[in-house]
Amino acid sequence: VHVTVIDWENPAANDFLMASQVWFAGDLGQKRADAVGFINGIPLLFCEFKAPTQPVRDALDGNIRDYRATIPHVFGPTGFALISNGHETRLGAVEAPWEHWLEWKRLDEEDAPTNSLEVAIRGVCEPARFLDIVENFIVFQEEAQKTGEVRLIKKVARNHQVLGVNRAIQAVQDIVANPVS
């Protein structure tokens, strides 16, 4: 029996839910996430917010790392996380080091950046784009560790990569649909 958990072709056929103050329990205790984005009940977006006076990096170094240690099972299906203090917003794979957490700078190539949190939410959380990022712009790569073991690392494409690839695909589709004689 084939079961389709997410309808990638028709985003409207899925149930999208953003829940605030979500509690998760693990072997080492309970943690409350600021917001979690679910698609058909699967937690695919994890959000951590800091006060505007706090550095956004505190959301990663303090909260996200603590959550990973306490409730690691939550992050298996998570596509990526969004961290923000309202002024600075970054997205990344939960396991990624700080330098791989990047801003989502614009909605489309022509759009001028505005408030970083608004741009990230509108640019990433729109259902069709969110599904596109999760399906097509997350890769896993084996990476050797200093200990000699090999870990599977999740990598999320950057804003300009998502926009550029999608524009290139659209251009090819336009050429195929309207060939020049």
TORKOL-4160 file (C-alpha; in steps of 0.2 Angstrom, whole numbers, padded with zeros to 4 digits, m for minus):
181
<pt num="1" X="0000" Y="0000" Z="0000"/>
<pt num="2" X="0007" Y="0017" Z="m0005"/>
<pt num="3" X="0003" Y="0031" Z="0008"/>
<pt num="4" X="0006" Y="0049" Z="0003"/>
<pt num="5" X="0010" Y="0059" Z="0019"/>
<pt num="6" X="0012" Y="0076" Z="0010"/>
<pt num="7" X="0005" Y="0081" Z="m0007"/>
<pt num="8" X="0020" Y="0090" Z="m0015"/>
<pt num="9" X="0010" Y="0094" Z="m0031"/>
<pt num="10" X="m0005" Y="0102" Z="m0023"/>
<pt num="11" X="0000" Y="0112" Z="m0008"/>
<pt num="12" X="m0018" Y="0116" Z="m0004"/>
<pt num="13" X="m0022" Y="0098" Z="m0001"/>
<pt num="14" X="m0011" Y="0098" Z="0015"/>
<pt num="15" X="m0015" Y="0104" Z="0032"/>
<pt num="16" X="m0003" Y="0118" Z="0037"/>
<pt num="17" X="m0003" Y="0123" Z="0056"/>
<pt num="18" X="0008" Y="0135" Z="0065"/>
<pt num="19" X="0007" Y="0132" Z="0084"/>
<pt num="20" X="0013" Y="0143" Z="0097"/>
<pt num="21" X="0021" Y="0137" Z="0114"/>
<pt num="22" X="0022" Y="0119" Z="0109"/>
<pt num="23" X="0028" Y="0107" Z="0123"/>
<pt num="24" X="0038" Y="0092" Z="0119"/>
<pt num="25" X="0043" Y="0078" Z="0131"/>
<pt num="26" X="0059" Y="0068" Z="0130"/>
<pt num="27" X="0069" Y="0056" Z="0141"/>
<pt num="28" X="0079" Y="0071" Z="0149"/>
<pt num="29" X="0064" Y="0082" Z="0152"/>
<pt num="30" X="0052" Y="0094" Z="0143"/>
<pt num="31" X="0055" Y="0109" Z="0132"/>
<pt num="32" X="0043" Y="0122" Z="0125"/>
<pt num="33" X="0046" Y="0128" Z="0108"/>
<pt num="34" X="0041" Y="0146" Z="0104"/>
<pt num="35" X="0032" Y="0140" Z="0087"/>
<pt num="36" X="0032" Y="0125" Z="0077"/>
<pt num="37" X="0026" Y="0123" Z="0059"/>
<pt num="38" X="0017" Y="0107" Z="0055"/>
<pt num="39" X="0011" Y="0100" Z="0039"/>
<pt num="40" X="m0001" Y="0086" Z="0040"/>
<pt num="41" X="0004" Y="0084" Z="0058"/>
<pt num="42" X="0023" Y="0083" Z="0055"/>
<pt num="43" X="0034" Y="0096" Z="0063"/>
<pt num="44" X="0044" Y="0103" Z="0048"/>
<pt num="45" X="0048" Y="0120" Z="0055"/>
<pt num="46" X="0055" Y="0124" Z="0072"/>
<pt num="47" X="0055" Y="0143" Z="0077"/>
<pt num="48" X="0064" Y="0151" Z="0092"/>
<pt num="49" X="0062" Y="0169" Z="0096"/>
<pt num="50" X="0072" Y="0181" Z="0107"/>
<pt num="51" X="0069" Y="0198" Z="0114"/>
<pt num="52" X="0074" Y="0212" Z="0102"/>
<pt num="53" X="0088" Y="0216" Z="0115"/>
<pt num="54" X="0095" Y="0199" Z="0114"/>
<pt num="55" X="0107" Y="0193" Z="0101"/>
<pt num="56" X="0099" Y="0181" Z="0089"/>
<pt num="57" X="0114" Y="0169" Z="0091"/>
<pt num="58" X="0108" Y="0166" Z="0108"/>
<pt num="59" X="0093" Y="0157" Z="0101"/>
<pt num="60" X="0105" Y="0145" Z="0093"/>
<pt num="61" X="0118" Y="0143" Z="0106"/>
<pt num="62" X="0107" Y="0143" Z="0121"/>
<pt num="63" X="0089" Y="0137" Z="0116"/>
<pt num="64" X="0091" Y="0126" Z="0100"/>
<pt num="65" X="0107" Y="0117" Z="0106"/>
<pt num="66" X="0098" Y="0113" Z="0123"/>
<pt num="67" X="0082" Y="0107" Z="0114"/>
<pt num="68" X="0093" Y="0096" Z="0103"/>
<pt num="69" X="0100" Y="0088" Z="0119"/>
<pt num="70" X="0084" Y="0087" Z="0128"/>
<pt num="71" X="0071" Y="0082" Z="0114"/>
<pt num="72" X="0081" Y="0076" Z="0100"/>
<pt num="73" X="0067" Y="0065" Z="0092"/>
<pt num="74" X="0058" Y="0081" Z="0088"/>
<pt num="75" X="0071" Y="0086" Z="0075"/>
<pt num="76" X="0071" Y="0070" Z="0065"/>
<pt num="77" X="0058" Y="0076" Z="0053"/>
<pt num="78" X="0061" Y="0095" Z="0055"/>
<pt num="79" X="0066" Y="0103" Z="0038"/>
<pt num="80" X="0074" Y="0118" Z="0046"/>
<pt num="81" X="0073" Y="0131" Z="0059"/>
<pt num="82" X="0070" Y="0149" Z="0060"/>
<pt num="83" X="0078" Y="0160" Z="0074"/>
<pt num="84" X="0074" Y="0179" Z="0076"/>
<pt num="85" X="0075" Y="0193" Z="0088"/>
<pt num="86" X="0064" Y="0203" Z="0077"/>
<pt num="87" X="0078" Y="0213" Z="0070"/>
<pt num="88" X="0089" Y="0199" Z="0064"/>
<pt num="89" X="0082" Y="0183" Z="0057"/>
<pt num="90" X="0091" Y="0167" Z="0051"/>
<pt num="91" X="0087" Y="0150" Z="0044"/>
<pt num="92" X="0096" Y="0134" Z="0045"/>
<pt num="93" X="0097" Y="0116" Z="0048"/>
<pt num="94" X="0096" Y="0113" Z="0067"/>
<pt num="95" X="0112" Y="0104" Z="0067"/>
<pt num="96" X="0122" Y="0117" Z="0057"/>
<pt num="97" X="0135" Y="0128" Z="0065"/>
<pt num="98" X="0132" Y="0147" Z="0066"/>
<pt num="99" X="0140" Y="0152" Z="0050"/>
<pt num="100" X="0128" Y="0141" Z="0040"/>
<pt num="101" X="0113" Y="0150" Z="0048"/>
<pt num="102" X="0108" Y="0164" Z="0035"/>
<pt num="103" X="0096" Y="0178" Z="0032"/>
<pt num="104" X="0082" Y="0176" Z="0020"/>
<pt num="105" X="0085" Y="0192" Z="0012"/>
<pt num="106" X="0071" Y="0194" Z="m0001"/>
<pt num="107" X="0055" Y="0187" Z="m0007"/>
<pt num="108" X="0059" Y="0188" Z="m0026"/>
<pt num="109" X="0075" Y="0194" Z="m0035"/>
<pt num="110" X="0067" Y="0211" Z="m0037"/>
<pt num="111" X="0061" Y="0214" Z="m0019"/>
<pt num="112" X="0070" Y="0225" Z="m0008"/>
<pt num="113" X="0073" Y="0219" Z="0009"/>
<pt num="114" X="0062" Y="0225" Z="0023"/>
<pt num="115" X="0060" Y="0219" Z="0041"/>
<pt num="116" X="0070" Y="0202" Z="0042"/>
<pt num="117" X="0057" Y="0192" Z="0051"/>
<pt num="118" X="0043" Y="0197" Z="0040"/>
<pt num="119" X="0053" Y="0193" Z="0024"/>
<pt num="120" X="0058" Y="0176" Z="0031"/>
<pt num="121" X="0040" Y="0172" Z="0036"/>
<pt num="122" X="0033" Y="0178" Z="0020"/>
<pt num="123" X="0047" Y="0171" Z="0010"/>
<pt num="124" X="0048" Y="0154" Z="0018"/>
<pt num="125" X="0032" Y="0150" Z="0026"/>
<pt num="126" X="0020" Y="0152" Z="0010"/>
<pt num="127" X="0014" Y="0134" Z="0008"/>
<pt num="128" X="0020" Y="0131" Z="m0010"/>
<pt num="129" X="0037" Y="0139" Z="m0007"/>
<pt num="130" X="0039" Y="0130" Z="0010"/>
<pt num="131" X="0035" Y="0113" Z="0002"/>
<pt num="132" X="0047" Y="0117" Z="m0012"/>
<pt num="133" X="0061" Y="0121" Z="0000"/>
<pt num="134" X="0058" Y="0105" Z="0010"/>
<pt num="135" X="0056" Y="0094" Z="m0005"/>
<pt num="136" X="0069" Y="0101" Z="m0017"/>
<pt num="137" X="0082" Y="0112" Z="m0007"/>
<pt num="138" X="0087" Y="0101" Z="0008"/>
<pt num="139" X="0101" Y="0089" Z="0005"/>
<pt num="140" X="0110" Y="0076" Z="0016"/>
<pt num="141" X="0129" Y="0074" Z="0015"/>
<pt num="142" X="0141" Y="0062" Z="0024"/>
<pt num="143" X="0154" Y="0071" Z="0033"/>
<pt num="144" X="0169" Y="0064" Z="0042"/>
<pt num="145" X="0171" Y="0069" Z="0060"/>
<pt num="146" X="0188" Y="0072" Z="0069"/>
<pt num="147" X="0184" Y="0056" Z="0078"/>
<pt num="148" X="0184" Y="0046" Z="0062"/>
<pt num="149" X="0166" Y="0043" Z="0062"/>
<pt num="150" X="0155" Y="0048" Z="0047"/>
<pt num="151" X="0139" Y="0059" Z="0051"/>
<pt num="152" X="0125" Y="0063" Z="0040"/>
<pt num="153" X="0124" Y="0082" Z="0039"/>
<pt num="154" X="0108" Y="0091" Z="0033"/>
<pt num="155" X="0110" Y="0106" Z="0022"/>
<pt num="156" X="0097" Y="0119" Z="0018"/>
<pt num="157" X="0099" Y="0130" Z="0002"/>
<pt num="158" X="0101" Y="0149" Z="0004"/>
<pt num="159" X="0089" Y="0162" Z="m0002"/>
<pt num="160" X="0098" Y="0166" Z="m0018"/>
<pt num="161" X="0100" Y="0148" Z="m0023"/>
<pt num="162" X="0081" Y="0144" Z="m0021"/>
<pt num="163" X="0076" Y="0159" Z="m0031"/>
<pt num="164" X="0089" Y="0157" Z="m0044"/>
<pt num="165" X="0086" Y="0138" Z="m0047"/>
<pt num="166" X="0067" Y="0141" Z="m0048"/>
<pt num="167" X="0069" Y="0155" Z="m0060"/>
<pt num="168" X="0081" Y="0145" Z="m0071"/>
<pt num="169" X="0068" Y="0130" Z="m0071"/>
<pt num="170" X="0054" Y="0142" Z="m0075"/>
<pt num="171" X="0064" Y="0149" Z="m0090"/>
<pt num="172" X="0067" Y="0132" Z="m0097"/>
<pt num="173" X="0049" Y="0127" Z="m0095"/>
<pt num="174" X="0044" Y="0144" Z="m0104"/>
<pt num="175" X="0056" Y="0139" Z="m0118"/>
<pt num="176" X="0050" Y="0122" Z="m0120"/>
<pt num="177" X="0032" Y="0128" Z="m0120"/>
<pt num="178" X="0035" Y="0142" Z="m0132"/>
<pt num="179" X="0049" Y="0137" Z="m0144"/>
<pt num="180" X="0057" Y="0150" Z="m0156"/>
<pt num="181" X="0054" Y="0145" Z="m0174"/>
